[in-house]
Amino acid sequence: MPSTRNHTAIQAVLAVLSVAVLAYSFLIVQQILLGLIVVAVPWIAYAVVYVLLRFVRALERIASALEEQGKPESGRTDNHQRGGVEDE
């Protein structure tokens, strides 16, 4: 996951650009809806990427935990199962 510093910096840049685009669209172009659409798209894209990254990191943590859980204990010698299939 991005560090808190990067996360905050990205949000700050998006906020400044959002204010600039809204001011331009309202004062110069006089089409506030166009400005809102232009501002909303980067925020939505940022949120989607952030949520997907968190999801991938959570899946990685789950997979690591399952791998650790599946490792045989060092003192155990009667390992009759490997990978969920019994040895005959």
Secondary structure as UniProt FT lines:
FT   HELIX           4..24
FT   HELIX           25..29
FT   HELIX           32..70
FT   TURN            74..75
FT   STRAND          81..82
FT   TURN            83..84
FT   STRAND          85..86
//
